[in-house]
Amino acid sequence: MLEILEHVDDVEAALKEALRVARRVIISYPNESYEECKARRPDVNAFIAFERALGLREAYAEGEIGFRAHYHWKSRDRIMRDIETIRRYCQLEFKLRYPDYDGWGFVCDRG
């Protein structure tokens, strides 16, 4: 589950299902909120133009929904709640260093 759970509403349900069908789950989760990502990426208009060029204009009104859907759209509080949920299921945690921000890595084994 590399770079997936930051886009999922119910992290616990997704993680439970992953552990139901897999013996081991590897997770990466970026430490960047929607606001931080948007401030760091002034090229959001280029991304919106790209979406519209693909015919996604109707799906992403004014580009805002598209931006939230593609990038790490959760608030700081929501990120920390997700991380605490993941920690309850995983035995190994480590820090990740991305080029522009940090994140968490986890290894979870079915118990």
Secondary structure, 3 states (H helix, E strand, C coil): CECCHHHCCCHHHHHHHHHHHCCEEEEEEECCCHHHHHHHCCCHHHHHHHHHHCCCCCCCHHHHHHHHHHCCCCCHHHHHHHHHHHHHHCCEEEEEECCCCEEEEEEEECC
